[in-house]
Amino acid sequence: QVQVVESGGGLVQAGGSLRLSCAASGSIFSINTMGWYRQAPGKQRELVATITSGETTNYADSVKGRFTISIDNAKSTVYLQMNSLKPEDTAVYYCNADGWLYREGRKNYWGQGIQVTVSS
């Protein structure tokens, strides 16, 4: 199986920056897409950004120009650089890994989530 582990969250003031990391490890896993989603209290989980193994990116309109997603395929790790943070970015951020697991086929995994809090 594959474990997806996020790191790098925390508390930051509005206008500040944070960098999230997410590593997929375990069994032989060929990444198709990795991405970040977030869920604020009382709201549904929403897409933040995704990136393919070929480094094609997709961003939510609310984070375009402020957040940058990148991937290290050799390490099966995805990063989310978050700049100019706003209080409305406060949420639990979840990492998602989609790909092909050796001898198992197409699989999709979620991390446990990491808290990002932006104070005003």
C-alpha positions as a Markdown table, in Angstrom:
| # | Residue | x | y | z |
|---|---|---|---|---|
| 1 | Gln | 0.0 | 0.0 | 0.0 |
| 2 | Val | 0.9 | 3.7 | -0.2 |
| 3 | Gln | 1.1 | 6.2 | 2.6 |
| 4 | Val | 0.5 | 9.9 | 1.9 |
| 5 | Val | 2.0 | 12.2 | 4.5 |
| 6 | Glu | 1.7 | 16.0 | 4.6 |
| 7 | Ser | 3.9 | 18.4 | 6.5 |
| 8 | Gly | 4.6 | 22.1 | 6.8 |
| 9 | Gly | 1.3 | 23.5 | 8.0 |
| 10 | Gly | 0.9 | 25.9 | 10.9 |
| 11 | Leu | -0.1 | 29.4 | 11.9 |
| 12 | Val | 0.9 | 32.5 | 9.9 |
| 13 | Gln | -0.2 | 36.1 | 9.7 |
| 14 | Ala | -2.0 | 37.5 | 6.8 |
| 15 | Gly | 0.4 | 38.3 | 4.0 |
| 16 | Gly | 2.8 | 35.6 | 5.1 |
| 17 | Ser | 3.9 | 32.4 | 3.4 |
| 18 | Leu | 3.9 | 28.7 | 4.1 |
| 19 | Arg | 5.2 | 25.7 | 2.2 |
| 20 | Leu | 3.4 | 22.4 | 2.4 |
| 21 | Ser | 5.0 | 19.1 | 1.4 |
| 22 | Cys | 3.4 | 15.8 | 0.7 |
| 23 | Ala | 5.3 | 12.5 | 0.2 |
| 24 | Ala | 3.8 | 9.3 | -1.2 |
| 25 | Ser | 5.7 | 6.3 | 0.0 |
| 26 | Gly | 5.4 | 2.5 | 0.3 |
| 27 | Ser | 4.7 | 0.1 | -2.5 |
| 28 | Ile | 5.8 | 0.7 | -6.1 |
| 29 | Phe | 3.5 | 3.5 | -7.2 |
| 30 | Ser | 3.6 | 5.4 | -10.5 |
| 31 | Ile | 2.2 | 8.8 | -10.0 |
| 32 | Asn | -0.4 | 10.2 | -12.5 |
| 33 | Thr | -1.5 | 13.3 | -10.6 |
| 34 | Met | -0.9 | 14.7 | -7.1 |
| 35 | Gly | -2.8 | 17.6 | -5.7 |
| 36 | Trp | -3.9 | 19.7 | -2.7 |
| 37 | Tyr | -7.4 | 20.1 | -1.5 |
| 38 | Arg | -8.7 | 22.0 | 1.5 |
| 39 | Gln | -11.7 | 22.0 | 3.7 |
| 40 | Ala | -12.7 | 25.0 | 5.9 |
| 41 | Pro | -15.1 | 24.5 | 8.9 |
| 42 | Gly | -18.7 | 24.1 | 7.6 |
| 43 | Lys | -17.6 | 24.0 | 4.0 |
| 44 | Gln | -17.1 | 21.2 | 1.5 |
| 45 | Arg | -13.6 | 20.1 | 0.5 |
| 46 | Glu | -12.4 | 22.0 | -2.5 |
| 47 | Leu | -9.6 | 21.7 | -5.0 |
| 48 | Val | -6.6 | 24.0 | -4.5 |
| 49 | Ala | -4.1 | 22.8 | -7.1 |
| 50 | Thr | -3.1 | 19.7 | -8.9 |
| 51 | Ile | 0.0 | 18.7 | -10.9 |
| 52 | Thr | 0.6 | 15.8 | -13.2 |
| 53 | Ser | 3.8 | 13.8 | -13.4 |
| 54 | Gly | 4.4 | 15.8 | -16.6 |
| 55 | Glu | 4.1 | 19.0 | -14.5 |
| 56 | Thr | 0.9 | 20.2 | -16.0 |
| 57 | Thr | -0.8 | 22.3 | -13.3 |
| 58 | Asn | -4.3 | 23.4 | -12.4 |
| 59 | Tyr | -5.3 | 26.0 | -9.8 |
| 60 | Ala | -8.4 | 27.2 | -8.2 |
| 61 | Asp | -9.2 | 30.7 | -9.2 |
| 62 | Ser | -9.0 | 31.8 | -5.6 |
| 63 | Val | -5.3 | 30.9 | -5.3 |
| 64 | Lys | -4.0 | 31.7 | -8.8 |
| 65 | Gly | -1.0 | 34.0 | -8.6 |
| 66 | Arg | -0.4 | 33.3 | -4.9 |
| 67 | Phe | 0.1 | 29.6 | -4.7 |
| 68 | Thr | 2.6 | 27.4 | -6.7 |
| 69 | Ile | 2.4 | 23.7 | -6.9 |
| 70 | Ser | 5.5 | 21.6 | -7.9 |
| 71 | Ile | 6.5 | 18.0 | -8.0 |
| 72 | Asp | 9.6 | 15.9 | -7.5 |
| 73 | Asn | 8.8 | 12.7 | -9.3 |
| 74 | Ala | 12.0 | 11.0 | -8.1 |
| 75 | Lys | 10.8 | 11.5 | -4.5 |
| 76 | Ser | 7.1 | 11.1 | -5.2 |
| 77 | Thr | 6.7 | 14.4 | -3.4 |
| 78 | Val | 4.5 | 17.4 | -4.2 |
| 79 | Tyr | 5.0 | 20.9 | -2.7 |
| 80 | Leu | 2.6 | 23.8 | -2.3 |
| 81 | Gln | 4.2 | 27.2 | -1.9 |
| 82 | Met | 1.6 | 29.6 | -0.5 |
| 83 | Asn | 2.3 | 33.3 | -0.6 |
| 84 | Ser | 0.2 | 36.3 | 0.3 |
| 85 | Leu | -1.9 | 34.2 | 2.5 |
| 86 | Lys | -5.3 | 35.5 | 3.5 |
| 87 | Pro | -7.6 | 34.5 | 6.5 |
| 88 | Glu | -9.9 | 32.8 | 4.0 |
| 89 | Asp | -7.1 | 30.4 | 3.2 |
| 90 | Thr | -7.5 | 28.9 | 6.7 |
| 91 | Ala | -8.5 | 25.3 | 6.3 |
| 92 | Val | -7.3 | 21.7 | 6.7 |
| 93 | Tyr | -5.2 | 21.0 | 3.6 |
| 94 | Tyr | -5.3 | 17.4 | 2.2 |
| 95 | Cys | -2.9 | 15.9 | -0.2 |
| 96 | Asn | -4.1 | 13.5 | -2.8 |
| 97 | Ala | -2.1 | 11.0 | -4.9 |
| 98 | Asp | -3.5 | 9.3 | -7.9 |
| 99 | Gly | -1.6 | 6.7 | -9.9 |
| 100 | Trp | -0.8 | 3.1 | -10.7 |
| 101 | Leu | 0.1 | 0.7 | -7.9 |
| 102 | Tyr | 2.2 | -2.2 | -9.0 |
| 103 | Arg | 0.1 | -5.3 | -9.6 |
| 104 | Glu | -3.0 | -3.5 | -8.2 |
| 105 | Gly | -4.0 | -1.0 | -10.9 |
| 106 | Arg | -5.3 | 2.5 | -10.6 |
| 107 | Lys | -5.4 | 3.7 | -7.0 |
| 108 | Asn | -6.2 | 7.0 | -5.2 |
| 109 | Tyr | -4.9 | 7.9 | -1.8 |
| 110 | Trp | -5.5 | 10.8 | 0.7 |
| 111 | Gly | -3.3 | 12.1 | 3.4 |
| 112 | Gln | -4.6 | 12.7 | 6.9 |
| 113 | Gly | -4.7 | 16.5 | 6.5 |
| 114 | Ile | -2.8 | 19.3 | 7.9 |
| 115 | Gln | -4.0 | 22.6 | 9.5 |
| 116 | Val | -3.2 | 25.9 | 8.0 |
| 117 | Thr | -4.4 | 28.9 | 10.0 |
| 118 | Val | -4.0 | 32.5 | 8.7 |
| 119 | Ser | -4.6 | 35.2 | 11.3 |
| 120 | Ser | -5.8 | 38.7 | 10.4 |
